[in-house]
Amino acid sequence: QVQLVESGGELVQAGGSLRLTCAASGRTSIGYAVAWFRQAPGKEREFVTSISWNGGSTYSADSVKGRFTISRDDAKNTAYLQMNSLKPEDTAVYFCAAGQWASSTEARAYDVWGQGTQVTVSS
């Protein structure tokens, strides 16, 4: 089983940038897709972006296209979410998740979840 731990969330001003990190441990020798989801207060968890097991394919929600970039470094068992041009509406708890298919945008398609990291964007 893989365990995931997110880090990097903090308070940032609108227009700023952050990089979130998702560190994996456990059975990392098995290839898996990684996704980032977010959940704002009072809202459902929503898909942000994902990357395939070999890094060859990425998928992103329309709301973050052109601003957020997902990447992975399997030598370090780590995935990243680079967030630029942040907006107040990006404020949420961000979760990374591991699953079989990066093309899946539903949370139920991902088996393993981290505990989340808070991102707050001030206006």
Salt bridges, closest charged atoms under 4 A:
GLU46 OE2 - ARG38 NE 2.60
ASP62 OD1 - LYS65 NZ 3.18
ASP74 OD1 - ARG72 NE 2.97
ASP90 OD1 - ARG38 NH1 2.90
ASP90 OD2 - ARG67 NH1 2.77
GLU106 OE1 - ARG108 NE 2.54
